[in-house]
Amino acid sequence: MSRFFSYCIGLFLLLPCIGFSQVKIWVSSDGNDNAIGSEQAPLNTIGKAIRNARNLRRLNDSSILKGVDIIVKGGTYQLDEPIIIRPEDSGNPNSITTIKANENDEVIVSGGVRVTNWTSVKNNVDGLNPKLLGKVMVADLPNTISIEAFDFRQMWVNGKKAVRAKSSTGSMMQRVLNWDKQTGTAIVSSKDIGTLMASNGLEFFIHQWWETANLRVRKFEKMTKDSVRVFFHEPESKIQNEHPWPSPWLSKETGNSAYYFVNSLELLDEPGEWFFDAGAKKIYYYPLTNEDMATAEVVIPVLENLLQIQGTPENLVHDLKIENISFQYSSWLRPSKEGHVPHQTGMYMVEAYKLKPAGTQEKPKLDNQAWIGRPKSAIDISYAFNFEFSNNKLMHLASTGLDTRVGVVNSILKGNVLKDIGGNGILGGYFGENGLEVHRPYLTTNQNEIVQNVKVENNLISDIGNEDWGCVGIGFGYARNLKIAHNEIENVPYSGISVGWGWTPQKSILENNIIAQNEIHHFGRTNYDCAGIYTLSAQAGTIIEKNYIDSIYSAPYAHLPTHWFYLYTDEGSSGITIRNNWTPSQKYLQNNNGPNNIWTNNGPQVENQIKSSAGLDDQYSYLKKYSSTSTIGLKINKERKELVELTSEDNRKINVKALRTFLLSKGVKDALIYQWKNHTIIYSFVQDMTVLRGQLQNAFPNNSIKVYQDLVYDFESQEHCESKEIQKDVKTIVMTANLVSDPTKQQEYIDYHQSQFEKWPEVSKGFCNASFQQVLVFKNERQLMLVITIPKGMNLDKLNPKTTENNPRVVEWNKLMSQYQEGILGTKKGEIWVVLKEY
C-alpha cells in the first residue's frame, strides 16, 4: 500500500484525497454528512464541511497547501443553528479557505421554515371579523419548530414581506393626540381604538423624529368619549418617557407623531396582512387577489443569526472567503420581549434620561445620557483578519444584514446585494454597546478591538430599514481607515451612509476614513434629520469626495418636512474634508461642528463626470436588476425656500432693515421680506429652520413665529407646462388668507388641491397660459400662504385674467374654492386674499 493511500485511510475517508494541491469539499442539499465530501459523494451541510476542513488544518495536512474550497451545490440549505467559523478554521495567505457556490448554481442558506397546508377559515374565531370568513386562510405552526414559546415578527409570501396586521390602511398612519410623560402614556383618539382590546402581544409603533419605537401595550384607559390613554410595558415605557431625544413629536404646524397599533387578530382586515396566534400556534393570513395559497411559498424566520465569524482578541479568524451565496430569512425577537426604543441608527437604549441640571465634565451643556444595545445581525463578524465577503446576497432579514462588530481588520465586502433588510444594511465599528455612554469618545490601547482597514465596495443596498425606520444603508461607529466606495444605496428610510458616533469633537480612534464615489439616491423614505452622507464626531483625515447624491423622498410623516440634507456633518464633526460631491443643490447642514472641516466645490456645478463615475463599477452594474425604487410611489423632494411669519403682539411693524441685518448675521442671504400691518414674512433658503426659529424668537421676543412647512399645493411650470424654459429673473408675490373654521371643509380644500393635476388639469393649464412659474400653497393650522412666481417685469393683475381665458373650468374652480376661504384677522369685510408688500 502506498504511503499516500495509507494517509488517506488515516483520515477515515472524511475528505476526498487529491494529493498536494487544493482540497475541494463538496456539499449538496441531498448529500450525506457521512459521505467523503467529493463531487460524487457530497456532504449535506456547510457546517460539516467546515469541520472537515478544520480537521485538515489541525493535522497540518499537506493536501491543503494551496487552500481549501468548500463548494456548495445549488439548493436551499435550511439551518437548525447558525454556521459558526472559528479561529481554527483560518487559512493562511498561501492557503485560503473559501466557501462558495458551485459555478452558476443558486445557493440559499435559510434561517426560515416553510408554512404549508393552508385552509380557509370557515368558522368564527374570537377577534376575527366574521365578514372575512372564507377569505382569511389559516395554517398550523410547522411541527419542525420545537422551540418553546416560539414567536416571529415577519412573514414572507412568494419572496415578498407580508404585513403584520395593523390598525391603519396601506401606508397611512394615525396621529397621536398628545403624549403625557408624567403618566408615560400616549393619548389617542377613541375612534382609532374602536373595539380593539389590549390583548397580549399588541404593540404600538410610533414615528418620532429620526427614529421609530415599538412599545408593547399594557392597557387602555378611557379619558373622555373622544380620547383614550395607552399604557406600555416595562422596560421600554421608562426609557421612552425619560429620554428626551428622540421623542414623540407634537406640533400644530406639521402634525403630531404618526403611529399605528400592530399584532392583533382584530386588526386583520386588509389583503396582505397576517397574524400569529402564539397560544394556539396558528398563523392567519389574508391573501392578495393573485395569491394561490396551495402553491404559495410562505416562509417564517426562526434564526436570528445565519453566519457567525467568531474570532477572539488573541486569535483572529483569518484568510477566509465567502462567495456567491444567498443568505435569507432571519428573525429578531427582542422588540417582542422588551420593546425597542432606539437612540439612532437602530441602537436601542437600555437606560436613558434627561440630565437635571444639564452637563458633564466633558460636555457642560449636555442635556441627556444614554446607554445602548446593538441589534442582532444575520451575518455577524468579530475579530477577523484578511476576510473577504463577496458577490453574496443578503435578503429577507429582520434586523442588520452584516455587522463587522469588533476587531475586523484588512477585510473587504464587495459585490454584494443587500435587499429587504429590517435594520441597517452593513454595520461596523464600535457604538458603545458594552457600557460606554453614547456621548463619550472611544479610546482603547487594545488595537485588536478596532475595526480598521475595511473596504466596502461595489455593493447594491436597497430597501433596508423596513422594520426600524431609523436605520442606514452603511453605518460605522468608531472605526478607522475605512474605504467606502462605489456602492449604490437606494430606497432607504433614513440616511444613506453614516460614519461616526459620540457627538463629540474630542479625539477618539475614529480617523482617516474615505467615503468616495458612491451613488446615493431615493433616501429619507420615512424619516428626516437625515442625509445622503452623515457624520458625527472628530475624525481627522476623513475625506468625503466625488459622491453622487440625489432624489430624497418626500416623506409623508416627517416631523419637519424640510429638515433633510444631501450632506450633513453633525455634532462634533471635525477634521473632515468634503469636496467635489455632486448634489442637486447645496442643501447641507453643519450642526455644532468642531474645527478643521474643509468644504470645497460641492453642489450642482460639479462636473458631470463625477456623476457618471460614481456608483457601481461597470463589472458590477448587473446588480442594478435588484433595485426596488420602482416599487415606491412617493414623490421626490427638493430644496425650497422657507416661509416664516412674525406677527407682532403689540401691532407694531418690525424694522425691515434691522431684520435683514439680523438674517445676514445668521447666514440667511437674499431673503425676501414682506409686510402687511403687523405681519412680517421672510421667504428664503435656510440651512436649519429649527435653529433660525429660536434665534428669531430671541431677537424679536414680542412676536409670535409661525413656520409654514405644510405644502398642500405645488405647481412648477417646468413640470406641467409645454414650455420647459425656466425663467431666471422672476418676481415673487406672497398673499395670505384663512381657511374657514369647519374642519371638514378644510380637509375638502386640501383634497381638491392634492388631486388637482389629475381631476382639474385645466387649472394648471391656466397657470401655464398666464406664464406663472410657480404656485405654492402653504398651510399652518388654518392660515394659508400663497406664493406665486411670475417673470420679472410682468404684472400679476394683468397676467391673472389669462388663467381663465377660454378656460371656464378655472372659473368654476375659483368659485368652488371661494367657499373654503376667508380673510385673516384685520381684513375688511368681504376681503379674502391679502397681498403683502415686498421690501
DAGI-V393246 format. One record per run of one state. SS is the DSSP state (~ for helix, > for strand, _ for the rest). FROM is the first residue (numbers start at 1). LEN is the number of residues. If there is no record, write none. Layout:
((SS FROM LEN) (SS FROM LEN))
This chain:
((_ 1 2) (~ 3 8) (_ 11 12) (> 23 5) (_ 28 15) (> 43 1) (_ 44 2) (~ 46 13) (_ 59 3) (~ 62 3) (_ 65 3) (> 68 5) (_ 73 2) (> 75 4) (_ 79 4) (> 83 4) (~ 87 3) (_ 90 2) (> 92 1) (_ 93 2) (> 95 1) (_ 96 1) (> 97 5) (_ 102 5) (> 107 4) (_ 111 1) (> 112 4) (_ 116 3) (> 119 2) (_ 121 9) (~ 130 3) (_ 133 3) (> 136 5) (_ 141 14) (> 155 3) (_ 158 2) (> 160 2) (_ 162 1) (> 163 2) (_ 165 1) (> 166 1) (_ 167 7) (> 174 2) (_ 176 2) (> 178 3) (_ 181 4) (> 185 5) (~ 190 4) (_ 194 9) (> 203 6) (_ 209 2) (> 211 14) (_ 225 2) (> 227 6) (_ 233 3) (~ 236 7) (_ 243 15) (> 258 5) (_ 263 2) (~ 265 3) (_ 268 5) (> 273 5) (_ 278 4) (> 282 5) (_ 287 11) (> 298 4) (_ 302 5) (> 307 4) (_ 311 6) (> 317 7) (_ 324 2) (> 326 3) (_ 329 5) (~ 334 5) (_ 339 1) (> 340 5) (_ 345 2) (> 347 8) (_ 355 13) (> 368 6) (_ 374 3) (> 377 14) (_ 391 2) (> 393 5) (_ 398 2) (> 400 15) (_ 415 2) (> 417 5) (_ 422 4) (> 426 3) (_ 429 1) (> 430 1) (_ 431 16) (~ 447 3) (_ 450 2) (> 452 6) (_ 458 2) (> 460 5) (_ 465 9) (> 474 3) (_ 477 1) (> 478 1) (_ 479 1) (> 480 1) (_ 481 2) (> 483 3) (_ 486 2) (> 488 5) (_ 493 4) (> 497 3) (_ 500 11) (> 511 1) (_ 512 2) (> 514 3) (_ 517 2) (> 519 5) (_ 524 6) (> 530 6) (_ 536 2) (> 538 8) (_ 546 2) (> 548 6) (_ 554 10) (> 564 6) (_ 570 4) (> 574 6) (_ 580 2) (> 582 2) (_ 584 4) (> 588 3) (_ 591 7) (> 598 3) (_ 601 7) (~ 608 6) (_ 614 4) (~ 618 9) (_ 627 2) (~ 629 3) (_ 632 4) (> 636 2) (_ 638 4) (> 642 7) (_ 649 7) (~ 656 10) (_ 666 6) (> 672 5) (_ 677 2) (> 679 6) (_ 685 4) (~ 689 11) (_ 700 3) (> 703 6) (_ 709 1) (> 710 7) (~ 717 4) (_ 721 9) (> 730 10) (_ 740 3) (~ 743 12) (_ 755 1) (~ 756 4) (_ 760 1) (~ 761 9) (_ 770 2) (> 772 9) (_ 781 2) (> 783 9) (_ 792 4) (~ 796 8) (_ 804 4) (~ 808 11) (_ 819 2) (> 821 2) (_ 823 11) (> 834 2) (_ 836 1) (> 837 2) (_ 839 1))
